[in-house]
Amino acid sequence: MEADAKFDEKVLALIAEAIPGPLRKTRITPELMLRNDLGIDSLGIAALVFRLEEAFGIEIGDQALDLNVSQMRTVADALNASRQIVSRARAQQTA
């Protein structure tokens, strides 16, 4: 449970980095829409995924990227997709 909280904190920090200028002071909550509420467009979401690679020391394949990026509409979606992406990438690295 503590590991999940730390993971979420790290992903929320990455999301905060992707928020453009004036919206950066917005309090990030799970129900916020990435695009409409936080101003994170598709390029920002792609950058978020690449930041996941760096933050968690993983390599994300194109298939995982295509599958999960399309599911990221809210902060909660981004957290869930991030868990899936990191879990799959780690499983592939150990296989």
Backbone atoms as SQL, in Angstrom:
CREATE TABLE atoms (id INTEGER PRIMARY KEY, chain TEXT, resi INTEGER, resn TEXT, atom TEXT, x REAL, y REAL, z REAL);
INSERT INTO atoms VALUES
  (1, 'A', 1, 'MET', 'N', 0.818, -1.188, 0.000),
  (2, 'A', 1, 'MET', 'CA', 0.000, 0.000, 0.000),
  (3, 'A', 1, 'MET', 'C', 0.867, 1.259, 0.000),
  (4, 'A', 2, 'GLU', 'N', 1.911, 1.268, 0.823),
  (5, 'A', 2, 'GLU', 'CA', 2.822, 2.403, 0.863),
  (6, 'A', 2, 'GLU', 'C', 3.543, 2.570, -0.469),
  (7, 'A', 3, 'ALA', 'N', 3.898, 1.452, -1.087),
  (8, 'A', 3, 'ALA', 'CA', 4.550, 1.509, -2.397),
  (9, 'A', 3, 'ALA', 'C', 3.614, 2.124, -3.425),
  (10, 'A', 4, 'ASP', 'N', 2.320, 1.789, -3.358),
  (11, 'A', 4, 'ASP', 'CA', 1.338, 2.377, -4.274),
  (12, 'A', 4, 'ASP', 'C', 1.246, 3.884, -4.075),
  (13, 'A', 5, 'ALA', 'N', 1.253, 4.325, -2.827),
  (14, 'A', 5, 'ALA', 'CA', 1.168, 5.755, -2.534),
  (15, 'A', 5, 'ALA', 'C', 2.395, 6.485, -3.075),
  (16, 'A', 6, 'LYS', 'N', 3.568, 5.883, -2.918),
  (17, 'A', 6, 'LYS', 'CA', 4.790, 6.500, -3.441),
  (18, 'A', 6, 'LYS', 'C', 4.765, 6.544, -4.966),
  (19, 'A', 7, 'PHE', 'N', 4.266, 5.471, -5.576),
  (20, 'A', 7, 'PHE', 'CA', 4.145, 5.435, -7.031),
  (21, 'A', 7, 'PHE', 'C', 3.224, 6.563, -7.488),
  (22, 'A', 8, 'ASP', 'N', 2.057, 6.666, -6.850),
  (23, 'A', 8, 'ASP', 'CA', 1.094, 7.703, -7.217),
  (24, 'A', 8, 'ASP', 'C', 1.686, 9.097, -7.044),
  (25, 'A', 9, 'GLU', 'N', 2.407, 9.319, -5.953),
  (26, 'A', 9, 'GLU', 'CA', 3.050, 10.616, -5.722),
  (27, 'A', 9, 'GLU', 'C', 4.008, 10.960, -6.854),
  (28, 'A', 10, 'LYS', 'N', 4.776, 9.972, -7.266),
  (29, 'A', 10, 'LYS', 'CA', 5.750, 10.189, -8.339),
  (30, 'A', 10, 'LYS', 'C', 5.041, 10.526, -9.651),
  (31, 'A', 11, 'VAL', 'N', 3.971, 9.783, -9.962),
  (32, 'A', 11, 'VAL', 'CA', 3.224, 10.035, -11.199),
  (33, 'A', 11, 'VAL', 'C', 2.533, 11.398, -11.126),
  (34, 'A', 12, 'LEU', 'N', 1.966, 11.745, -9.974),
  (35, 'A', 12, 'LEU', 'CA', 1.327, 13.056, -9.826),
  (36, 'A', 12, 'LEU', 'C', 2.341, 14.182, -10.018),
  (37, 'A', 13, 'ALA', 'N', 3.559, 13.984, -9.548),
  (38, 'A', 13, 'ALA', 'CA', 4.617, 14.979, -9.757),
  (39, 'A', 13, 'ALA', 'C', 4.939, 15.108, -11.243),
  (40, 'A', 14, 'LEU', 'N', 4.951, 13.985, -11.962),
  (41, 'A', 14, 'LEU', 'CA', 5.200, 14.023, -13.407),
  (42, 'A', 14, 'LEU', 'C', 4.055, 14.730, -14.126),
  (43, 'A', 15, 'ILE', 'N', 2.825, 14.491, -13.685),
  (44, 'A', 15, 'ILE', 'CA', 1.670, 15.178, -14.274),
  (45, 'A', 15, 'ILE', 'C', 1.794, 16.679, -14.020),
  (46, 'A', 16, 'ALA', 'N', 2.164, 17.056, -12.803),
  (47, 'A', 16, 'ALA', 'CA', 2.318, 18.473, -12.464),
  (48, 'A', 16, 'ALA', 'C', 3.346, 19.148, -13.371),
  (49, 'A', 17, 'GLU', 'N', 4.422, 18.433, -13.704),
  (50, 'A', 17, 'GLU', 'CA', 5.445, 18.983, -14.601),
  (51, 'A', 17, 'GLU', 'C', 4.904, 19.210, -16.008),
  (52, 'A', 18, 'ALA', 'N', 3.905, 18.418, -16.400),
  (53, 'A', 18, 'ALA', 'CA', 3.355, 18.515, -17.753),
  (54, 'A', 18, 'ALA', 'C', 2.307, 19.614, -17.892),
  (55, 'A', 19, 'ILE', 'N', 1.856, 20.175, -16.779),
  (56, 'A', 19, 'ILE', 'CA', 0.820, 21.214, -16.822),
  (57, 'A', 19, 'ILE', 'C', 1.443, 22.513, -17.316),
  (58, 'A', 20, 'PRO', 'N', 0.823, 23.136, -18.333),
  (59, 'A', 20, 'PRO', 'CA', 1.368, 24.387, -18.852),
  (60, 'A', 20, 'PRO', 'C', 1.205, 25.555, -17.870),
  (61, 'A', 21, 'GLY', 'N', 2.096, 26.514, -17.983),
  (62, 'A', 21, 'GLY', 'CA', 2.208, 27.719, -17.179),
  (63, 'A', 21, 'GLY', 'C', 1.129, 28.109, -16.190),
  (64, 'A', 22, 'PRO', 'N', 0.101, 28.842, -16.635),
  (65, 'A', 22, 'PRO', 'CA', -0.856, 29.415, -15.690),
  (66, 'A', 22, 'PRO', 'C', -1.664, 28.381, -14.900),
  (67, 'A', 23, 'LEU', 'N', -1.773, 27.178, -15.395),
  (68, 'A', 23, 'LEU', 'CA', -2.554, 26.144, -14.714),
  (69, 'A', 23, 'LEU', 'C', -1.724, 25.344, -13.713),
  (70, 'A', 24, 'ARG', 'N', -0.432, 25.628, -13.628),
  (71, 'A', 24, 'ARG', 'CA', 0.465, 24.852, -12.759),
  (72, 'A', 24, 'ARG', 'C', 0.087, 24.902, -11.288),
  (73, 'A', 25, 'LYS', 'N', -0.619, 25.934, -10.878),
  (74, 'A', 25, 'LYS', 'CA', -0.981, 26.054, -9.462),
  (75, 'A', 25, 'LYS', 'C', -2.261, 25.302, -9.135),
  (76, 'A', 26, 'THR', 'N', -2.858, 24.661, -10.137),
  (77, 'A', 26, 'THR', 'CA', -4.083, 23.898, -9.931),
  (78, 'A', 26, 'THR', 'C', -3.803, 22.711, -9.021),
  (79, 'A', 27, 'ARG', 'N', -4.678, 22.513, -8.041),
  (80, 'A', 27, 'ARG', 'CA', -4.556, 21.344, -7.159),
  (81, 'A', 27, 'ARG', 'C', -4.981, 20.117, -7.962),
  (82, 'A', 28, 'ILE', 'N', -4.121, 19.131, -8.044),
  (83, 'A', 28, 'ILE', 'CA', -4.389, 17.948, -8.862),
  (84, 'A', 28, 'ILE', 'C', -5.199, 16.941, -8.057),
  (85, 'A', 29, 'THR', 'N', -6.374, 16.615, -8.592),
  (86, 'A', 29, 'THR', 'CA', -7.242, 15.609, -7.978),
  (87, 'A', 29, 'THR', 'C', -7.601, 14.579, -9.042),
  (88, 'A', 30, 'PRO', 'N', -7.950, 13.357, -8.629),
  (89, 'A', 30, 'PRO', 'CA', -8.175, 12.267, -9.586),
  (90, 'A', 30, 'PRO', 'C', -9.227, 12.540, -10.655),
  (91, 'A', 31, 'GLU', 'N', -10.253, 13.321, -10.329),
  (92, 'A', 31, 'GLU', 'CA', -11.336, 13.515, -11.293),
  (93, 'A', 31, 'GLU', 'C', -11.054, 14.592, -12.343),
  (94, 'A', 32, 'LEU', 'N', -9.980, 15.339, -12.189),
  (95, 'A', 32, 'LEU', 'CA', -9.673, 16.391, -13.162),
  (96, 'A', 32, 'LEU', 'C', -9.355, 15.799, -14.532),
  (97, 'A', 33, 'MET', 'N', -9.849, 16.480, -15.564),
  (98, 'A', 33, 'MET', 'CA', -9.574, 16.083, -16.944),
  (99, 'A', 33, 'MET', 'C', -8.198, 16.624, -17.330),
  (100, 'A', 34, 'LEU', 'N', -7.367, 15.759, -17.904),
  (101, 'A', 34, 'LEU', 'CA', -6.015, 16.176, -18.279),
  (102, 'A', 34, 'LEU', 'C', -6.046, 17.340, -19.262),
  (103, 'A', 35, 'ARG', 'N', -6.862, 17.231, -20.293),
  (104, 'A', 35, 'ARG', 'CA', -6.893, 18.261, -21.330),
  (105, 'A', 35, 'ARG', 'C', -7.706, 19.478, -20.885),
  (106, 'A', 36, 'ASN', 'N', -8.951, 19.264, -20.515),
  (107, 'A', 36, 'ASN', 'CA', -9.852, 20.384, -20.239),
  (108, 'A', 36, 'ASN', 'C', -9.516, 21.139, -18.961),
  (109, 'A', 37, 'ASP', 'N', -9.171, 20.428, -17.900),
  (110, 'A', 37, 'ASP', 'CA', -8.924, 21.074, -16.612),
  (111, 'A', 37, 'ASP', 'C', -7.467, 21.471, -16.407),
  (112, 'A', 38, 'LEU', 'N', -6.551, 20.661, -16.925),
  (113, 'A', 38, 'LEU', 'CA', -5.130, 20.894, -16.672),
  (114, 'A', 38, 'LEU', 'C', -4.362, 21.388, -17.895),
  (115, 'A', 39, 'GLY', 'N', -5.006, 21.404, -19.054),
  (116, 'A', 39, 'GLY', 'CA', -4.363, 21.921, -20.258),
  (117, 'A', 39, 'GLY', 'C', -3.291, 21.024, -20.843),
  (118, 'A', 40, 'ILE', 'N', -3.306, 19.740, -20.490),
  (119, 'A', 40, 'ILE', 'CA', -2.303, 18.802, -21.013),
  (120, 'A', 40, 'ILE', 'C', -2.838, 18.201, -22.310),
  (121, 'A', 41, 'ASP', 'N', -2.203, 18.543, -23.427),
  (122, 'A', 41, 'ASP', 'CA', -2.645, 18.035, -24.727),
  (123, 'A', 41, 'ASP', 'C', -1.975, 16.695, -25.030),
  (124, 'A', 42, 'SER', 'N', -2.203, 16.195, -26.235),
  (125, 'A', 42, 'SER', 'CA', -1.662, 14.876, -26.596),
  (126, 'A', 42, 'SER', 'C', -0.135, 14.852, -26.555),
  (127, 'A', 43, 'LEU', 'N', 0.501, 15.957, -26.911),
  (128, 'A', 43, 'LEU', 'CA', 1.966, 16.009, -26.814),
  (129, 'A', 43, 'LEU', 'C', 2.413, 15.962, -25.356),
  (130, 'A', 44, 'GLY', 'N', 1.663, 16.628, -24.496),
  (131, 'A', 44, 'GLY', 'CA', 1.968, 16.600, -23.069),
  (132, 'A', 44, 'GLY', 'C', 1.813, 15.204, -22.490),
  (133, 'A', 45, 'ILE', 'N', 0.788, 14.488, -22.956),
  (134, 'A', 45, 'ILE', 'CA', 0.579, 13.116, -22.491),
  (135, 'A', 45, 'ILE', 'C', 1.711, 12.217, -22.974),
  (136, 'A', 46, 'ALA', 'N', 2.120, 12.400, -24.233),
  (137, 'A', 46, 'ALA', 'CA', 3.248, 11.614, -24.756),
  (138, 'A', 46, 'ALA', 'C', 4.517, 11.916, -23.954),
  (139, 'A', 47, 'ALA', 'N', 4.734, 13.190, -23.634),
  (140, 'A', 47, 'ALA', 'CA', 5.902, 13.563, -22.830),
  (141, 'A', 47, 'ALA', 'C', 5.822, 12.932, -21.444),
  (142, 'A', 48, 'LEU', 'N', 4.613, 12.864, -20.904),
  (143, 'A', 48, 'LEU', 'CA', 4.413, 12.226, -19.600),
  (144, 'A', 48, 'LEU', 'C', 4.837, 10.761, -19.639),
  (145, 'A', 49, 'VAL', 'N', 4.482, 10.075, -20.709),
  (146, 'A', 49, 'VAL', 'CA', 4.845, 8.664, -20.843),
  (147, 'A', 49, 'VAL', 'C', 6.366, 8.513, -20.917),
  (148, 'A', 50, 'PHE', 'N', 7.027, 9.397, -21.637),
  (149, 'A', 50, 'PHE', 'CA', 8.486, 9.318, -21.721),
  (150, 'A', 50, 'PHE', 'C', 9.134, 9.647, -20.376),
  (151, 'A', 51, 'ARG', 'N', 8.509, 10.545, -19.618),
  (152, 'A', 51, 'ARG', 'CA', 9.012, 10.831, -18.272),
  (153, 'A', 51, 'ARG', 'C', 8.863, 9.609, -17.365),
  (154, 'A', 52, 'LEU', 'N', 7.799, 8.832, -17.608),
  (155, 'A', 52, 'LEU', 'CA', 7.632, 7.581, -16.852),
  (156, 'A', 52, 'LEU', 'C', 8.824, 6.664, -17.077),
  (157, 'A', 53, 'GLU', 'N', 9.268, 6.593, -18.340),
  (158, 'A', 53, 'GLU', 'CA', 10.433, 5.759, -18.658),
  (159, 'A', 53, 'GLU', 'C', 11.634, 6.179, -17.820),
  (160, 'A', 54, 'GLU', 'N', 11.880, 7.475, -17.798),
  (161, 'A', 54, 'GLU', 'CA', 13.034, 7.984, -17.062),
  (162, 'A', 54, 'GLU', 'C', 12.879, 7.779, -15.559),
  (163, 'A', 55, 'ALA', 'N', 11.706, 8.089, -15.039),
  (164, 'A', 55, 'ALA', 'CA', 11.484, 8.036, -13.593),
  (165, 'A', 55, 'ALA', 'C', 11.556, 6.620, -13.034),
  (166, 'A', 56, 'PHE', 'N', 11.097, 5.644, -13.835),
  (167, 'A', 56, 'PHE', 'CA', 11.036, 4.275, -13.343),
  (168, 'A', 56, 'PHE', 'C', 12.072, 3.360, -13.987),
  (169, 'A', 57, 'GLY', 'N', 12.954, 3.922, -14.824),
  (170, 'A', 57, 'GLY', 'CA', 14.025, 3.137, -15.422),
  (171, 'A', 57, 'GLY', 'C', 13.530, 2.002, -16.288),
  (172, 'A', 58, 'ILE', 'N', 12.504, 2.283, -17.090),
  (173, 'A', 58, 'ILE', 'CA', 11.913, 1.253, -17.943),
  (174, 'A', 58, 'ILE', 'C', 11.948, 1.702, -19.388),
  (175, 'A', 59, 'GLU', 'N', 11.695, 0.760, -20.280),
  (176, 'A', 59, 'GLU', 'CA', 11.561, 1.071, -21.700),
  (177, 'A', 59, 'GLU', 'C', 10.164, 0.645, -22.120),
  (178, 'A', 60, 'ILE', 'N', 9.423, 1.610, -22.626),
  (179, 'A', 60, 'ILE', 'CA', 8.032, 1.357, -22.992),
  (180, 'A', 60, 'ILE', 'C', 7.954, 1.097, -24.486),
  (181, 'A', 61, 'GLY', 'N', 7.388, -0.036, -24.850),
  (182, 'A', 61, 'GLY', 'CA', 7.212, -0.360, -26.259),
  (183, 'A', 61, 'GLY', 'C', 6.060, 0.421, -26.871),
  (184, 'A', 62, 'ASP', 'N', 6.042, 0.512, -28.188),
  (185, 'A', 62, 'ASP', 'CA', 5.000, 1.256, -28.893),
  (186, 'A', 62, 'ASP', 'C', 3.605, 0.705, -28.630),
  (187, 'A', 63, 'GLN', 'N', 3.469, -0.609, -28.510),
  (188, 'A', 63, 'GLN', 'CA', 2.152, -1.202, -28.271),
  (189, 'A', 63, 'GLN', 'C', 1.573, -0.734, -26.950),
  (190, 'A', 64, 'ALA', 'N', 2.356, -0.777, -25.901),
  (191, 'A', 64, 'ALA', 'CA', 1.881, -0.339, -24.588),
  (192, 'A', 64, 'ALA', 'C', 1.524, 1.135, -24.629),
  (193, 'A', 65, 'LEU', 'N', 2.314, 1.892, -25.348),
  (194, 'A', 65, 'LEU', 'CA', 2.071, 3.323, -25.461),
  (195, 'A', 65, 'LEU', 'C', 0.740, 3.583, -26.152),
  (196, 'A', 66, 'ASP', 'N', 0.511, 2.943, -27.291),
  (197, 'A', 66, 'ASP', 'CA', -0.737, 3.132, -28.030),
  (198, 'A', 66, 'ASP', 'C', -1.943, 2.710, -27.206),
  (199, 'A', 67, 'LEU', 'N', -1.825, 1.592, -26.528),
  (200, 'A', 67, 'LEU', 'CA', -2.924, 1.061, -25.725),
  (201, 'A', 67, 'LEU', 'C', -3.324, 1.991, -24.599),
  (202, 'A', 68, 'ASN', 'N', -2.370, 2.484, -23.885),
  (203, 'A', 68, 'ASN', 'CA', -2.656, 3.199, -22.656),
  (204, 'A', 68, 'ASN', 'C', -2.827, 4.702, -22.805),
  (205, 'A', 69, 'VAL', 'N', -2.159, 5.328, -23.727),
  (206, 'A', 69, 'VAL', 'CA', -2.283, 6.765, -23.886),
  (207, 'A', 69, 'VAL', 'C', -3.707, 7.142, -24.272),
  (208, 'A', 70, 'SER', 'N', -4.342, 6.328, -25.095),
  (209, 'A', 70, 'SER', 'CA', -5.708, 6.634, -25.516),
  (210, 'A', 70, 'SER', 'C', -6.690, 6.554, -24.352),
  (211, 'A', 71, 'GLN', 'N', -6.308, 5.873, -23.276),
  (212, 'A', 71, 'GLN', 'CA', -7.177, 5.733, -22.108),
  (213, 'A', 71, 'GLN', 'C', -7.015, 6.881, -21.114),
  (214, 'A', 72, 'MET', 'N', -6.038, 7.729, -21.291),
  (215, 'A', 72, 'MET', 'CA', -5.752, 8.784, -20.320),
  (216, 'A', 72, 'MET', 'C', -6.594, 10.027, -20.580),
  (217, 'A', 73, 'ARG', 'N', -7.703, 10.132, -19.874),
  (218, 'A', 73, 'ARG', 'CA', -8.548, 11.319, -19.978),
  (219, 'A', 73, 'ARG', 'C', -8.535, 12.121, -18.672),
  (220, 'A', 74, 'THR', 'N', -8.545, 11.413, -17.559),
  (221, 'A', 74, 'THR', 'CA', -8.519, 12.069, -16.250),
  (222, 'A', 74, 'THR', 'C', -7.211, 11.737, -15.538),
  (223, 'A', 75, 'VAL', 'N', -6.983, 12.418, -14.436),
  (224, 'A', 75, 'VAL', 'CA', -5.805, 12.121, -13.626),
  (225, 'A', 75, 'VAL', 'C', -5.862, 10.673, -13.139),
  (226, 'A', 76, 'ALA', 'N', -7.048, 10.220, -12.732),
  (227, 'A', 76, 'ALA', 'CA', -7.202, 8.827, -12.287),
  (228, 'A', 76, 'ALA', 'C', -6.859, 7.859, -13.415),
  (229, 'A', 77, 'ASP', 'N', -7.297, 8.174, -14.644),
  (230, 'A', 77, 'ASP', 'CA', -6.952, 7.338, -15.801),
  (231, 'A', 77, 'ASP', 'C', -5.441, 7.287, -15.989),
  (232, 'A', 78, 'ALA', 'N', -4.793, 8.438, -15.843),
  (233, 'A', 78, 'ALA', 'CA', -3.338, 8.503, -16.019),
  (234, 'A', 78, 'ALA', 'C', -2.626, 7.664, -14.959),
  (235, 'A', 79, 'LEU', 'N', -3.123, 7.712, -13.729),
  (236, 'A', 79, 'LEU', 'CA', -2.527, 6.891, -12.669),
  (237, 'A', 79, 'LEU', 'C', -2.683, 5.405, -12.981),
  (238, 'A', 80, 'ASN', 'N', -3.888, 5.007, -13.367),
  (239, 'A', 80, 'ASN', 'CA', -4.141, 3.595, -13.685),
  (240, 'A', 80, 'ASN', 'C', -3.329, 3.136, -14.891),
  (241, 'A', 81, 'ALA', 'N', -3.314, 3.952, -15.949),
  (242, 'A', 81, 'ALA', 'CA', -2.550, 3.599, -17.148),
  (243, 'A', 81, 'ALA', 'C', -1.061, 3.527, -16.825),
  (244, 'A', 82, 'SER', 'N', -0.587, 4.429, -15.985),
  (245, 'A', 82, 'SER', 'CA', 0.829, 4.429, -15.599),
  (246, 'A', 82, 'SER', 'C', 1.192, 3.148, -14.863),
  (247, 'A', 83, 'ARG', 'N', 0.310, 2.717, -13.967),
  (248, 'A', 83, 'ARG', 'CA', 0.556, 1.450, -13.260),
  (249, 'A', 83, 'ARG', 'C', 0.674, 0.297, -14.253),
  (250, 'A', 84, 'GLN', 'N', -0.248, 0.264, -15.225),
  (251, 'A', 84, 'GLN', 'CA', -0.234, -0.807, -16.230),
  (252, 'A', 84, 'GLN', 'C', 1.019, -0.743, -17.088),
  (253, 'A', 85, 'ILE', 'N', 1.356, 0.450, -17.539),
  (254, 'A', 85, 'ILE', 'CA', 2.527, 0.630, -18.401),
  (255, 'A', 85, 'ILE', 'C', 3.791, 0.172, -17.680),
  (256, 'A', 86, 'VAL', 'N', 3.986, 0.646, -16.460),
  (257, 'A', 86, 'VAL', 'CA', 5.195, 0.312, -15.705),
  (258, 'A', 86, 'VAL', 'C', 5.227, -1.176, -15.378),
  (259, 'A', 87, 'SER', 'N', 4.097, -1.729, -14.989),
  (260, 'A', 87, 'SER', 'CA', 4.029, -3.157, -14.664),
  (261, 'A', 87, 'SER', 'C', 4.377, -4.019, -15.875),
  (262, 'A', 88, 'ARG', 'N', 3.795, -3.699, -17.028),
  (263, 'A', 88, 'ARG', 'CA', 4.083, -4.466, -18.255),
  (264, 'A', 88, 'ARG', 'C', 5.535, -4.325, -18.673),
  (265, 'A', 89, 'ALA', 'N', 6.049, -3.099, -18.605),
  (266, 'A', 89, 'ALA', 'CA', 7.438, -2.875, -19.016),
  (267, 'A', 89, 'ALA', 'C', 8.397, -3.638, -18.110),
  (268, 'A', 90, 'ARG', 'N', 8.125, -3.635, -16.818),
  (269, 'A', 90, 'ARG', 'CA', 8.994, -4.375, -15.888),
  (270, 'A', 90, 'ARG', 'C', 8.904, -5.874, -16.131),
  (271, 'A', 91, 'ALA', 'N', 7.707, -6.359, -16.428),
  (272, 'A', 91, 'ALA', 'CA', 7.529, -7.789, -16.713),
  (273, 'A', 91, 'ALA', 'C', 8.301, -8.180, -17.967),
  (274, 'A', 92, 'GLN', 'N', 8.290, -7.326, -18.982),
  (275, 'A', 92, 'GLN', 'CA', 9.015, -7.616, -20.222),
  (276, 'A', 92, 'GLN', 'C', 10.516, -7.574, -20.002),
  (277, 'A', 93, 'GLN', 'N', 10.974, -6.690, -19.130),
  (278, 'A', 93, 'GLN', 'CA', 12.407, -6.591, -18.861),
  (279, 'A', 93, 'GLN', 'C', 12.930, -7.814, -18.125),
  (280, 'A', 94, 'THR', 'N', 12.092, -8.427, -17.302),
  (281, 'A', 94, 'THR', 'CA', 12.538, -9.600, -16.552),
  (282, 'A', 94, 'THR', 'C', 12.317, -10.894, -17.322),
  (283, 'A', 95, 'ALA', 'N', 11.557, -10.818, -18.413),
  (284, 'A', 95, 'ALA', 'CA', 11.265, -12.031, -19.203),
  (285, 'A', 95, 'ALA', 'C', 12.437, -12.398, -20.082);
